Amino acid sequence: MSAAKTERLMNLLIMLLVQRHFVAKSRIREILYADASDDAFERMFDRDKEELRSIGVPIELGSIDAYFDDEPGYRIQPDEFALPEISLEPDEAAVVGLASRVWQHQRLARATTEAVRKLTASGADIDVTALEIAQPRLSADEPTFDVFFEAVIERREVRFDYWRTGQDAPSRRRLQPWGVTRYSGRWYVVGFDLDRADERIFRLSRVQGAVSKVGEPGAYEVPADLDAAAVARRLAPTPHRVRAVVLAQVGAATPLRRDAVSVETGVTGPDGSDGWDRLIIDRAGGGIADEICSFGPAVYVEAPPELRESVIERMAASVEGLAR
């Protein structure tokens, strides 16, 4: 699926989800398919509806005005789209939590903002709280994430310079990417290394410079039984263990709470109130500083000191970047 189509489907989902009433087909075309001809719009809209329905999105067809036989409209009822209450084992909940939070990627955040902006500008009566049922919380801020993500979707070879520990300079690599996954707090691309003729993983933070997509889309097939996360676990270096003590405001930092080996409630926090919990986190892997930063002032690091300093440095860098 192309990046443009992915964004169009996301915009259609958002548009039908945040509307308080049925949306006329003509309004949908005006906002999301303005550049398409009549025939092209009909084909694209029909395909997009069926594609969303095929993955379980309940698009409802109904009358815009109950008293008049006018143009039918479309909408998605948030209570029907939301998942029912389910019971998961702790390890299953962690996996589902990661998958559901990955959508806070910069590209999709921009798409959501743009869709809502267009709806607001058109005078639509929208309810943005409906987006909470599909609001992810794991950032994908690696500069190369976009191009690897697009290459996976398009099934196109990529070429990039990659630095490894012990090397004096980056080496050129050629890869048929199969998937992008997060493991031990870091992002990896998984694929077939054309120079080594075997499956390999590459940490995105070690990619140097720009990544180039080469060749035509659909140039290779991804293994049908691929489990990118399992490949990353098998091939990535063994992560070191991290033990941290953090304070989290009540109701905040759910992902950290899943990893907590103990939780002490009613703790006095840095703001002087007792609306905080103390979490003891013991887990394998790095990246915890970035994760803590994503919760802003709702999380405070007590120990170890080097983790607190790392979080402070990241926060200061973010503030400095916004001030520029």
Backbone bond lengths (Angstrom), bond angles and torsions (degrees), N, CA, C in turn:
res aa  C-N    CA-C-N  psi(-1)  N-CA   C-N-CA  omega(-1)  CA-C   N-CA-C  phi
1 M - - - 1.461 - - 1.517 109.06 -
2 S 1.324 117.52 132.90 1.459 121.23 -179.19 1.525 110.62 -71.66
3 A 1.361 114.95 157.81 1.467 119.34 178.31 1.527 110.91 -62.08
4 A 1.369 116.34 -36.81 1.470 119.58 -179.64 1.522 110.94 -63.74
5 K 1.334 116.72 -42.12 1.464 119.19 179.99 1.523 110.74 -68.50
6 T 1.327 116.63 -39.96 1.460 119.80 177.81 1.521 110.82 -58.35
7 E 1.328 116.10 -44.17 1.466 119.69 179.89 1.519 111.00 -67.04
8 R 1.350 117.53 -37.34 1.469 120.34 179.70 1.525 110.68 -65.10
9 L 1.335 117.33 -42.28 1.466 120.64 177.85 1.524 110.60 -63.46
10 M 1.327 116.02 -40.52 1.461 120.08 178.82 1.522 110.34 -63.15
11 N 1.326 116.97 -42.57 1.463 120.50 179.18 1.526 111.86 -64.57
12 L 1.348 116.60 -40.34 1.465 119.89 178.36 1.525 110.37 -64.40
13 L 1.324 116.80 -42.68 1.456 120.99 177.27 1.520 110.75 -58.90
14 I 1.335 116.55 -47.35 1.462 120.80 -179.00 1.524 110.63 -62.80
15 M 1.337 116.18 -44.87 1.461 120.48 -176.77 1.525 111.59 -59.92
16 L 1.324 116.99 -45.07 1.469 120.16 -177.39 1.521 111.76 -76.68
17 L 1.334 116.63 -23.19 1.458 120.04 -177.70 1.527 112.13 -80.36
18 V 1.336 118.11 -36.65 1.462 120.08 -174.75 1.525 113.44 -88.66
19 Q 1.333 118.06 -10.98 1.464 120.43 179.96 1.526 110.77 -71.76
20 R 1.313 115.94 138.71 1.465 120.10 177.73 1.531 111.62 -81.78
21 H 1.338 116.62 -19.73 1.470 120.94 -177.76 1.528 109.21 -132.26
22 F 1.327 116.12 172.88 1.458 120.51 175.93 1.528 109.93 -60.55
23 V 1.322 116.22 142.19 1.464 121.71 -179.18 1.519 109.19 -105.92
24 A 1.313 116.18 127.86 1.465 120.82 -179.48 1.524 110.19 -65.21
25 K 1.321 115.06 146.09 1.459 120.38 179.16 1.526 111.20 -58.74
26 S 1.334 116.04 -38.15 1.466 119.84 -179.95 1.523 111.41 -64.09
27 R 1.337 117.02 -35.79 1.463 120.68 178.56 1.536 110.35 -68.92
28 I 1.336 115.86 -38.95 1.466 119.63 178.10 1.520 110.32 -61.12
29 R 1.347 115.35 -43.30 1.461 118.58 179.76 1.524 110.71 -64.69
30 E 1.317 115.90 -43.71 1.467 120.79 -176.40 1.523 111.50 -58.63
31 I 1.324 116.98 -37.89 1.450 121.06 -173.67 1.529 112.69 -90.59
32 L 1.329 117.56 -40.61 1.466 120.49 -171.93 1.523 114.88 -107.62
33 Y 1.346 118.52 -21.60 1.465 120.51 -175.15 1.527 111.02 -127.96
34 A 1.312 117.03 35.30 1.467 120.83 -171.99 1.525 113.19 -62.18
35 D 1.329 117.73 -29.22 1.463 120.56 -176.16 1.521 113.66 -87.36
36 A 1.332 117.91 -3.80 1.461 121.11 -176.25 1.530 111.06 -90.98
37 S 1.340 116.16 148.40 1.456 120.97 173.88 1.529 109.18 -71.74
38 D 1.338 117.12 171.56 1.462 120.38 -178.93 1.526 110.96 -57.81
39 D 1.340 116.28 -49.24 1.463 119.58 -178.09 1.522 111.55 -65.56
40 A 1.342 115.71 -42.64 1.463 119.03 -179.58 1.523 110.92 -63.82
41 F 1.333 116.66 -40.14 1.459 119.68 178.29 1.522 111.37 -60.86
42 E 1.336 117.31 -45.86 1.467 120.19 -179.03 1.524 110.80 -59.19
43 R 1.337 116.31 -44.08 1.462 119.84 -178.65 1.529 111.12 -67.10
44 M 1.327 115.88 -46.48 1.463 119.68 -177.68 1.524 111.58 -65.46
45 F 1.329 116.36 -43.08 1.463 120.01 -178.00 1.532 110.89 -65.23
46 D 1.333 116.74 -42.34 1.466 119.84 178.50 1.527 110.94 -62.79
47 R 1.327 116.23 -43.87 1.466 119.37 -179.95 1.530 110.95 -65.78
48 D 1.328 116.84 -41.01 1.461 120.06 -178.62 1.527 111.20 -65.26
49 K 1.333 116.61 -41.46 1.473 119.82 177.82 1.516 110.77 -60.59
50 E 1.339 116.18 -46.74 1.458 119.88 -177.87 1.523 111.41 -66.62
51 E 1.326 116.52 -34.62 1.462 119.21 179.80 1.524 110.60 -67.25
52 L 1.334 117.00 -41.52 1.459 119.63 177.17 1.523 111.03 -66.12
53 R 1.325 116.34 -41.90 1.471 119.37 179.24 1.525 111.36 -64.35
54 S 1.341 116.27 -32.97 1.468 119.88 -177.35 1.523 112.10 -67.75
55 I 1.350 117.00 -21.59 1.459 119.62 177.88 1.528 111.29 -103.56
56 G 1.333 115.42 16.09 1.460 120.03 171.58 1.508 116.83 94.87
57 V 1.334 118.48 10.87 1.469 120.65 178.55 1.531 108.63 -82.84
58 P 1.335 118.80 118.50 1.474 121.93 -175.12 1.527 112.97 -82.67
59 I 1.333 117.16 82.95 1.464 120.92 177.79 1.524 108.72 -78.10
60 E 1.319 116.29 123.10 1.460 122.63 -175.10 1.531 110.33 -103.82
61 L 1.320 116.37 136.29 1.462 122.80 177.25 1.523 108.41 -105.40
62 G 1.334 116.99 132.55 1.454 119.53 -178.64 1.512 111.98 -161.17
63 S 1.337 115.50 178.81 1.456 121.67 -178.57 1.520 110.26 -88.00
64 I 1.325 115.41 136.52 1.458 120.04 179.22 1.520 110.70 -72.29
65 D 1.333 117.30 -38.94 1.465 122.60 179.58 1.517 108.14 -126.29
66 A 1.325 116.06 117.73 1.463 120.81 -176.55 1.524 112.66 -64.87
67 Y 1.347 118.41 -19.29 1.460 121.06 -175.19 1.524 113.14 -97.62
68 F 1.336 116.16 -6.31 1.456 118.78 -178.50 1.523 110.09 -132.40
69 D 1.327 114.55 145.90 1.452 120.73 178.36 1.523 108.35 -86.23
70 D 1.331 116.04 74.63 1.461 120.13 -175.09 1.528 110.88 -105.54
71 E 1.292 115.87 -168.16 1.458 122.32 -178.79 1.532 110.34 -62.06
72 P 1.325 117.91 134.63 1.464 119.46 178.26 1.524 110.91 -68.78
73 G 1.308 115.04 158.84 1.460 119.68 -179.88 1.520 111.09 -127.86
74 Y 1.325 115.49 173.82 1.461 121.97 -176.96 1.525 109.26 -131.19
75 R 1.334 114.66 151.54 1.458 119.93 174.61 1.527 108.94 -163.22
76 I 1.330 115.28 168.09 1.463 122.67 173.28 1.519 107.04 -124.56
77 Q 1.311 116.44 120.65 1.462 120.43 178.20 1.523 109.71 -76.40
78 P 1.338 118.59 119.20 1.471 120.04 -177.90 1.518 113.54 -55.57
79 D 1.352 117.73 -37.71 1.458 118.87 -178.05 1.524 112.51 -70.54
80 E 1.339 117.53 -21.89 1.453 120.43 176.50 1.530 111.41 -86.82
81 F 1.335 115.89 -27.37 1.454 120.44 -179.18 1.520 111.16 -79.80
82 A 1.334 117.43 -31.69 1.458 121.06 -177.93 1.522 110.37 -66.64
83 L 1.329 115.37 149.12 1.457 119.94 178.99 1.525 109.90 -72.09
84 P 1.335 118.13 144.34 1.459 120.21 172.72 1.520 109.47 -70.72
85 E 1.318 116.06 166.56 1.460 119.19 178.12 1.516 109.41 -65.31
86 I 1.330 116.19 129.87 1.455 120.67 -178.76 1.515 109.33 -129.47
87 S 1.320 115.78 157.78 1.455 121.36 -179.91 1.520 108.98 -111.07
88 L 1.339 116.65 124.09 1.451 121.53 -178.49 1.520 110.13 -126.56
89 E 1.320 115.56 149.23 1.451 120.33 170.30 1.537 108.38 -69.51
90 P 1.328 118.26 158.45 1.472 119.87 -176.99 1.514 114.02 -54.80
91 D 1.351 118.16 -42.46 1.460 119.10 -178.80 1.521 111.19 -69.35
92 E 1.353 116.68 -34.86 1.458 120.21 177.14 1.530 110.33 -67.05
93 A 1.317 116.66 -41.54 1.466 120.59 -179.82 1.520 110.90 -62.55
94 A 1.330 116.66 -36.89 1.461 119.74 179.30 1.519 111.41 -64.58
95 V 1.337 116.19 -41.35 1.464 120.36 179.95 1.521 110.51 -66.69
96 V 1.339 117.07 -46.24 1.458 120.62 179.56 1.520 110.59 -63.75
97 G 1.333 116.77 -38.79 1.452 120.17 178.39 1.512 112.03 -61.92
98 L 1.323 117.18 -40.93 1.454 120.65 178.45 1.517 110.88 -65.16
99 A 1.333 116.64 -45.29 1.465 119.99 -178.80 1.519 111.44 -62.94
100 S 1.322 117.30 -39.89 1.462 120.38 -176.21 1.515 112.29 -74.97
101 R 1.360 117.64 -21.66 1.458 119.76 -177.47 1.515 113.21 -92.53
102 V 1.333 118.04 -11.90 1.456 120.56 -172.95 1.514 112.91 -67.09
103 W 1.350 118.95 -14.19 1.455 120.65 -176.02 1.511 114.45 -74.72
104 Q 1.319 118.77 -2.52 1.458 118.05 176.47 1.523 109.45 -81.67
105 H 1.290 115.09 41.67 1.451 121.48 175.31 1.522 107.73 -80.52
106 Q 1.316 116.02 148.38 1.464 120.99 -172.44 1.524 111.75 -57.01
107 R 1.349 117.98 -41.72 1.461 120.75 -177.69 1.521 110.73 -62.09
108 L 1.332 118.60 -43.93 1.454 120.96 -176.92 1.525 111.21 -74.74
109 A 1.328 116.70 -31.06 1.465 118.83 174.47 1.520 110.35 -62.48
110 R 1.346 116.37 -40.83 1.459 119.40 177.94 1.524 110.77 -65.13
111 A 1.340 116.43 -40.32 1.461 119.83 -179.17 1.529 110.62 -63.10
112 T 1.333 116.31 -41.96 1.457 120.13 178.94 1.522 111.00 -62.87
113 T 1.330 116.50 -46.76 1.465 120.69 179.84 1.518 110.94 -59.54
114 E 1.333 116.96 -44.18 1.458 120.82 -177.94 1.523 110.92 -65.35
115 A 1.344 117.22 -41.51 1.466 119.67 -179.97 1.523 110.99 -63.07
116 V 1.324 117.03 -45.47 1.463 120.47 179.58 1.527 110.78 -65.19
117 R 1.339 116.78 -38.20 1.463 119.45 179.12 1.523 111.19 -61.49
118 K 1.334 117.27 -44.45 1.458 120.68 179.60 1.523 111.47 -62.69
119 L 1.338 116.51 -40.96 1.460 119.75 -179.88 1.528 110.98 -65.11
120 T 1.325 115.95 -43.44 1.466 120.17 -179.84 1.520 110.75 -63.45
121 A 1.347 116.32 -42.95 1.464 120.65 -179.47 1.520 112.08 -63.77
122 S 1.336 116.54 -29.30 1.466 119.96 -178.64 1.528 112.56 -83.23
123 G 1.330 116.64 -2.01 1.459 120.50 178.69 1.514 114.35 85.68
124 A 1.338 117.42 13.40 1.462 120.37 -178.55 1.521 110.87 -69.21
125 D 1.330 115.24 145.63 1.465 121.99 177.02 1.519 107.50 -88.25
126 I 1.335 116.56 100.93 1.459 119.26 -172.81 1.516 111.47 -116.77
127 D 1.326 114.55 160.46 1.453 122.39 178.60 1.525 107.13 -127.28
128 V 1.335 117.46 95.31 1.457 120.57 -174.71 1.527 112.34 -70.12
129 T 1.331 118.26 -14.96 1.466 119.20 178.11 1.521 111.18 -66.03
130 A 1.343 117.08 -18.48 1.465 119.85 177.62 1.515 111.63 -64.43
131 L 1.335 117.16 -21.19 1.466 119.92 -179.89 1.519 112.29 -72.77
132 E 1.323 118.16 -13.45 1.456 120.34 -176.98 1.511 112.72 -62.59
133 I 1.357 117.33 -24.77 1.456 119.23 -179.07 1.511 111.68 -76.56
134 A 1.330 117.83 -10.02 1.457 120.66 178.20 1.519 110.55 -133.03
135 Q 1.310 115.67 37.40 1.460 119.59 -174.65 1.515 109.56 -105.24
136 P 1.350 118.07 106.79 1.434 122.84 -178.24 1.512 113.67 -80.09
137 R 1.393 116.18 165.71 1.444 118.94 -173.62 1.523 114.62 -139.37
138 L 1.320 116.62 21.16 1.450 117.66 178.22 1.511 108.40 -117.28
139 S 1.330 117.00 118.67 1.454 119.08 -175.24 1.519 110.92 -76.51
140 A 1.327 115.24 147.79 1.455 122.16 173.76 1.521 106.43 -122.95
141 D 1.344 115.57 74.30 1.448 119.80 -169.15 1.521 113.43 -97.23
142 E 1.332 119.19 11.02 1.454 120.76 174.72 1.530 108.97 -64.63
143 P 1.324 118.62 133.04 1.469 120.67 -177.09 1.524 113.68 -57.99
144 T 1.332 116.81 -29.46 1.469 119.61 -175.98 1.530 113.17 -93.12
145 F 1.328 117.06 2.11 1.467 118.99 -175.79 1.530 111.43 -58.35
146 D 1.325 116.54 -44.99 1.468 121.03 -176.66 1.518 112.50 -54.36
147 V 1.339 115.57 -52.45 1.458 118.58 -172.59 1.531 110.94 -69.78
148 F 1.324 118.37 -36.33 1.466 119.81 176.36 1.529 110.75 -66.89
149 F 1.334 115.75 -41.14 1.466 120.26 179.11 1.528 110.65 -61.54
150 E 1.333 116.67 -44.09 1.464 120.90 179.22 1.522 111.10 -66.01
151 A 1.335 116.70 -39.91 1.461 120.17 -179.74 1.520 111.40 -64.70
152 V 1.327 117.10 -36.34 1.471 120.55 176.63 1.526 109.88 -63.00
153 I 1.337 116.10 -46.03 1.458 120.56 -179.16 1.532 110.80 -63.80
154 E 1.334 116.22 -42.33 1.461 120.88 -175.55 1.524 112.93 -84.31
155 R 1.345 116.52 -13.30 1.465 122.39 -175.11 1.533 110.54 56.17
156 R 1.331 113.78 59.32 1.461 121.74 178.63 1.524 110.21 -121.50
157 E 1.312 116.16 142.02 1.455 122.09 177.41 1.526 109.91 -63.26
158 V 1.338 115.83 148.05 1.457 121.24 175.85 1.526 109.59 -126.37
159 R 1.327 115.20 151.88 1.459 121.81 176.00 1.521 108.46 -130.09
160 F 1.321 115.99 137.36 1.459 119.89 -175.17 1.525 109.75 -159.54
161 D 1.318 114.88 162.71 1.463 121.80 175.26 1.522 107.93 -96.60
162 Y 1.339 115.08 134.81 1.464 119.93 -173.23 1.519 109.85 -131.59
163 W 1.315 114.95 130.53 1.458 121.15 179.50 1.525 110.23 -102.99
164 R 1.340 114.92 132.39 1.464 120.88 177.24 1.517 108.93 -122.03
165 T 1.327 115.67 151.66 1.458 121.14 177.57 1.525 109.86 -57.35
166 G 1.331 115.81 132.91 1.453 120.32 179.47 1.511 113.49 95.01
167 Q 1.332 117.35 -10.86 1.455 120.22 178.30 1.531 110.10 -90.80
168 D 1.328 116.08 144.82 1.463 120.43 177.30 1.522 111.79 -79.13
169 A 1.332 116.74 -25.00 1.466 120.89 -177.64 1.529 108.64 -151.45
170 P 1.331 117.23 157.24 1.474 120.24 177.57 1.526 110.17 -63.53
171 S 1.324 116.03 153.63 1.460 122.18 175.85 1.522 109.73 -114.63
172 R 1.324 116.01 150.32 1.462 121.63 -179.57 1.519 109.08 -79.18
173 R 1.335 116.42 133.04 1.459 120.92 -179.47 1.523 110.17 -127.24
174 R 1.333 114.81 149.19 1.473 121.91 176.61 1.530 107.49 -124.31
175 L 1.330 115.80 128.50 1.460 119.81 -171.75 1.522 111.40 -140.37
176 Q 1.336 115.55 140.55 1.464 121.71 166.87 1.535 105.95 -98.52
177 P 1.335 118.45 98.94 1.473 120.35 -173.30 1.526 112.73 -71.89
178 W 1.320 115.15 133.95 1.466 121.82 178.57 1.532 112.11 -100.74
179 G 1.308 117.10 -33.01 1.459 119.74 -177.17 1.516 110.96 -172.43
180 V 1.329 115.52 161.92 1.461 122.78 175.10 1.521 106.90 -118.10
181 T 1.315 116.95 130.88 1.459 120.09 -175.12 1.522 110.31 -142.73
182 R 1.298 116.04 160.90 1.466 122.06 178.84 1.518 108.70 -110.38
183 Y 1.310 115.94 130.58 1.465 121.18 179.37 1.519 108.76 -143.68
184 S 1.311 115.62 131.89 1.456 121.87 176.61 1.526 112.12 54.19
185 G 1.360 115.58 38.51 1.452 120.89 175.98 1.510 114.79 79.52
186 R 1.337 117.93 7.68 1.465 120.67 -179.28 1.520 109.88 -129.99
187 W 1.358 115.07 155.09 1.457 121.18 178.61 1.530 110.13 -94.82
188 Y 1.341 115.30 135.94 1.456 122.08 178.78 1.524 109.50 -129.40
189 V 1.335 115.95 148.66 1.452 120.65 167.51 1.521 106.78 -105.38
190 V 1.315 115.81 134.64 1.463 123.34 -178.61 1.519 107.91 -110.77
191 G 1.327 117.78 137.40 1.460 119.17 179.26 1.506 113.54 -176.34
192 F 1.336 115.10 -168.57 1.463 122.23 -179.55 1.524 108.50 -100.88
193 D 1.340 115.99 116.61 1.456 122.55 -179.36 1.531 108.23 -79.02
194 L 1.319 116.63 114.35 1.460 120.72 -175.77 1.521 112.48 -70.84
195 D 1.324 118.45 -24.29 1.457 121.22 179.12 1.528 111.51 -83.04
196 R 1.317 117.74 -34.03 1.475 121.91 179.54 1.522 112.40 -95.26
197 A 1.346 116.36 -10.03 1.473 121.86 -179.95 1.523 111.46 54.71
198 D 1.334 115.75 45.12 1.459 120.48 -179.94 1.523 108.40 -160.10
199 E 1.335 116.07 165.89 1.458 119.78 177.38 1.523 109.56 -71.24
200 R 1.326 115.78 143.24 1.455 121.96 -179.52 1.530 109.33 -146.89
201 I 1.322 115.73 161.14 1.460 121.69 171.53 1.523 108.59 -123.18
202 F 1.321 116.17 149.62 1.461 121.85 179.39 1.520 108.65 -134.49
203 R 1.322 115.71 130.18 1.460 120.68 178.81 1.522 108.91 -77.32
204 L 1.330 116.75 126.15 1.460 120.23 -174.31 1.518 112.45 -61.85
205 S 1.322 117.64 -32.35 1.462 119.74 -177.92 1.525 112.12 -68.90
206 R 1.332 117.70 -12.83 1.466 120.70 179.78 1.533 112.35 -101.12
207 V 1.304 116.93 2.19 1.463 120.20 175.06 1.518 108.46 -76.59
208 Q 1.316 116.03 131.08 1.468 121.14 -175.92 1.533 109.97 -104.84
209 G 1.316 116.82 128.37 1.453 120.63 176.01 1.520 112.94 73.00
210 A 1.332 114.50 -157.14 1.469 120.78 -175.49 1.524 111.41 -81.97
211 V 1.327 115.06 153.59 1.461 122.57 174.80 1.522 107.75 -106.68
212 S 1.323 117.13 133.22 1.465 121.67 -177.75 1.522 110.36 -108.73
213 K 1.327 115.77 131.55 1.465 120.67 171.19 1.521 107.91 -91.62
214 V 1.325 116.83 132.63 1.464 120.79 -177.57 1.531 109.32 -128.53
215 G 1.331 115.08 156.43 1.445 119.68 177.49 1.517 113.19 79.71
216 E 1.320 114.37 -174.79 1.456 121.62 -177.19 1.531 111.58 -91.87
217 P 1.331 117.61 152.66 1.476 119.87 174.11 1.529 111.26 -61.53
218 G 1.332 115.61 152.71 1.464 120.56 178.96 1.511 113.41 70.44
219 A 1.340 117.18 28.77 1.458 121.13 -174.17 1.524 113.33 -77.58
220 Y 1.312 118.47 -12.58 1.460 120.63 -178.02 1.523 108.97 -153.31
221 E 1.317 115.82 168.74 1.456 121.63 178.49 1.528 109.81 -108.71
222 V 1.303 115.39 139.62 1.456 121.30 174.97 1.524 108.46 -85.81
223 P 1.331 119.43 136.13 1.468 120.57 178.98 1.524 111.80 -51.64
224 A 1.319 116.17 132.45 1.465 120.95 -175.13 1.523 112.02 -62.50
225 D 1.322 116.98 -30.53 1.472 120.25 -176.86 1.526 111.94 -99.84
226 L 1.332 117.10 22.30 1.462 120.20 -176.11 1.525 112.04 -62.43
227 D 1.315 116.12 132.37 1.462 123.73 168.54 1.522 105.60 -125.53
228 A 1.349 115.89 93.59 1.464 120.68 -173.79 1.523 111.51 -58.37
229 A 1.313 116.68 -39.02 1.464 119.93 -179.36 1.527 110.87 -64.49
230 A 1.333 116.60 -39.56 1.468 120.12 179.10 1.526 111.16 -66.25
231 V 1.335 116.37 -38.70 1.469 119.92 176.89 1.517 110.34 -62.78
232 A 1.322 116.81 -43.25 1.466 120.45 179.00 1.524 110.97 -62.13
233 R 1.324 117.17 -42.95 1.467 120.06 179.32 1.521 111.00 -62.85
234 R 1.320 116.56 -35.35 1.462 120.97 -177.15 1.522 112.78 -76.57
235 L 1.329 117.10 -36.60 1.455 120.72 -172.78 1.522 114.92 -101.03
236 A 1.309 118.04 -20.82 1.466 120.24 -177.10 1.532 110.22 -73.68
237 P 1.330 116.97 153.77 1.473 119.64 176.53 1.520 110.84 -60.94
238 T 1.329 114.58 150.03 1.465 119.43 179.16 1.526 109.57 -63.24
239 P 1.325 118.32 121.98 1.474 119.79 -176.45 1.523 111.92 -75.33
240 H 1.323 115.00 150.58 1.462 119.21 174.74 1.523 108.89 -80.72
241 R 1.319 115.63 160.36 1.464 119.57 -178.88 1.521 110.45 -90.68
242 V 1.320 114.63 145.16 1.463 121.88 -179.93 1.524 108.41 -122.73
243 R 1.337 115.78 127.97 1.468 120.46 174.34 1.519 107.54 -117.81
244 A 1.317 116.20 121.23 1.460 120.75 -175.36 1.516 110.17 -132.97
245 V 1.326 114.67 150.52 1.462 122.35 174.07 1.521 106.70 -118.39
246 V 1.318 116.76 118.00 1.459 120.65 -178.04 1.523 110.04 -131.44
247 L 1.322 115.08 152.26 1.460 121.62 171.70 1.517 108.02 -102.12
248 A 1.319 116.37 134.30 1.465 121.29 179.83 1.524 109.07 -130.23
249 Q 1.327 115.90 135.24 1.457 119.49 176.63 1.522 110.07 -61.87
250 V 1.305 116.52 146.97 1.464 121.69 -179.91 1.533 109.75 -55.92
251 G 1.314 116.86 128.27 1.457 122.17 179.34 1.508 114.68 88.54
252 A 1.331 117.47 -5.24 1.466 120.73 -178.02 1.526 110.75 -106.13
253 A 1.329 115.84 164.82 1.473 124.14 172.01 1.522 113.02 59.19
254 T 1.319 116.34 47.53 1.465 120.44 179.46 1.526 113.00 -55.76
255 P 1.354 120.35 -43.46 1.469 119.34 178.97 1.524 113.06 -58.32
256 L 1.343 117.09 -38.86 1.462 119.76 178.08 1.526 110.79 -67.64
257 R 1.306 116.47 -35.97 1.464 119.98 179.46 1.528 111.37 -64.22
258 R 1.349 116.25 -32.32 1.468 118.90 178.51 1.526 111.31 -64.28
259 D 1.332 116.38 -30.52 1.458 121.11 -178.08 1.523 112.87 -90.06
260 A 1.327 117.56 -5.77 1.464 120.67 -174.67 1.524 111.25 -71.76
261 V 1.329 116.08 134.05 1.467 120.47 175.12 1.521 110.24 -85.98
262 S 1.351 116.05 -17.99 1.461 119.69 174.34 1.524 108.73 -156.59
263 V 1.337 115.33 151.76 1.460 121.95 -179.93 1.527 108.36 -133.92
264 E 1.326 116.44 122.95 1.465 122.44 175.89 1.516 107.75 -106.99
265 T 1.328 116.80 121.27 1.465 121.21 -175.69 1.521 111.60 -94.10
266 G 1.349 115.43 165.26 1.459 121.40 175.87 1.508 114.31 66.46
267 V 1.323 116.70 33.66 1.471 121.39 -178.15 1.532 109.43 -90.09
268 T 1.329 115.61 142.95 1.462 120.07 175.97 1.520 109.65 -74.01
269 G 1.324 116.30 126.83 1.454 120.95 -175.88 1.511 112.97 -97.56
270 P 1.312 117.86 -177.30 1.471 121.83 -178.32 1.520 113.25 -64.34
271 D 1.339 117.82 -17.77 1.465 120.28 178.36 1.524 112.40 -90.76
272 G 1.343 116.74 1.96 1.453 121.15 178.33 1.510 114.70 87.88
273 S 1.329 118.53 -5.86 1.467 120.85 179.13 1.522 109.45 -91.80
274 D 1.348 114.93 165.59 1.469 119.14 179.15 1.535 111.71 -101.89
275 G 1.331 116.86 21.10 1.462 120.39 -180.00 1.515 112.60 -88.93
276 W 1.343 115.97 41.56 1.458 120.90 -177.06 1.526 110.47 -128.68
277 D 1.323 115.76 157.06 1.457 122.32 173.70 1.527 108.60 -122.18
278 R 1.323 116.41 145.87 1.469 120.33 175.76 1.528 108.50 -99.46
279 L 1.332 116.38 122.56 1.457 122.27 -178.35 1.522 109.58 -109.16
280 I 1.312 116.13 131.78 1.461 122.11 171.83 1.527 106.65 -102.63
281 I 1.320 115.84 116.41 1.467 120.92 -175.22 1.524 108.72 -113.86
282 D 1.316 116.37 127.56 1.463 122.21 178.41 1.516 107.06 -134.34
283 R 1.323 115.74 107.01 1.457 118.39 -176.45 1.520 110.78 -151.40
284 A 1.322 115.03 163.38 1.454 120.75 177.60 1.515 109.40 -84.21
285 G 1.327 115.05 141.54 1.456 117.91 170.64 1.507 114.96 113.88
286 G 1.330 114.74 158.20 1.448 121.91 174.82 1.511 109.47 -95.09
287 G 1.322 114.87 -164.20 1.455 120.13 177.60 1.498 114.75 82.62
288 I 1.352 117.64 0.52 1.464 118.52 -176.70 1.528 110.61 -69.80
289 A 1.329 117.93 -30.58 1.466 119.91 179.13 1.518 110.72 -62.65
290 D 1.344 116.85 -44.27 1.462 120.21 178.34 1.517 111.02 -63.49
291 E 1.323 116.33 -39.46 1.466 119.82 -179.47 1.523 110.89 -65.44
292 I 1.322 116.68 -42.18 1.465 120.30 178.61 1.524 110.52 -62.90
293 C 1.321 116.86 -40.70 1.467 120.75 179.58 1.532 111.65 -60.37
294 S 1.342 116.79 -31.67 1.456 119.45 -177.68 1.521 112.98 -66.02
295 F 1.345 117.45 -16.16 1.463 120.61 179.65 1.532 112.52 -96.23
296 G 1.334 116.51 -0.29 1.457 120.45 175.23 1.523 112.74 58.90
297 P 1.345 116.69 -140.81 1.468 120.67 -175.67 1.527 114.26 -73.09
298 A 1.345 117.46 -0.07 1.471 119.99 179.45 1.526 112.41 -78.23
299 V 1.343 117.24 -7.65 1.466 121.22 -179.64 1.528 108.85 -132.85
300 Y 1.332 115.85 137.97 1.463 122.07 179.84 1.528 108.01 -131.59
301 V 1.329 116.85 130.40 1.468 121.54 -178.53 1.525 110.21 -88.85
302 E 1.315 115.70 125.32 1.465 120.83 174.65 1.525 111.50 -94.30
303 A 1.328 117.22 -39.75 1.458 121.00 -178.49 1.530 108.84 -157.94
304 P 1.325 116.53 153.92 1.468 129.05 -0.92 1.521 111.70 -79.06
305 P 1.334 117.91 162.97 1.470 120.66 -177.17 1.523 113.43 -59.12
306 E 1.349 117.50 -37.28 1.461 119.40 -178.47 1.523 111.90 -66.22
307 L 1.350 117.11 -31.32 1.463 119.97 176.78 1.526 109.75 -70.51
308 R 1.339 117.36 -42.51 1.463 120.39 178.22 1.526 110.72 -60.35
309 E 1.342 116.44 -42.79 1.465 119.98 179.55 1.527 111.11 -64.97
310 S 1.332 116.27 -38.40 1.465 120.16 178.91 1.524 111.02 -63.99
311 V 1.335 117.38 -40.99 1.465 121.52 178.28 1.519 110.30 -65.50
312 I 1.333 117.06 -43.08 1.463 120.75 179.93 1.528 110.60 -62.07
313 E 1.317 116.79 -41.62 1.467 120.47 179.52 1.523 110.99 -62.47
314 R 1.338 116.75 -42.77 1.465 120.58 179.82 1.521 111.01 -65.64
315 M 1.339 116.03 -42.33 1.464 119.66 179.56 1.527 110.29 -63.43
316 A 1.328 116.53 -42.76 1.462 120.51 -179.04 1.529 110.56 -63.94
317 A 1.331 116.11 -39.95 1.457 120.17 179.01 1.526 111.22 -64.52
318 S 1.344 116.15 -37.95 1.468 120.43 178.86 1.522 111.08 -65.47
319 V 1.339 116.26 -44.12 1.462 120.66 179.43 1.518 110.34 -63.25
320 E 1.335 115.91 -41.15 1.466 120.02 179.59 1.516 110.71 -64.42
321 G 1.340 116.37 -38.78 1.454 119.98 178.96 1.525 112.31 -65.85
322 L 1.336 117.36 -38.03 1.459 120.94 178.80 1.522 111.24 -69.61
323 A 1.327 116.47 -29.74 1.464 120.61 -177.09 1.521 112.51 -75.42
324 R 1.327 116.83 -17.47 1.471 119.84 -177.40 1.518 111.59 -74.45
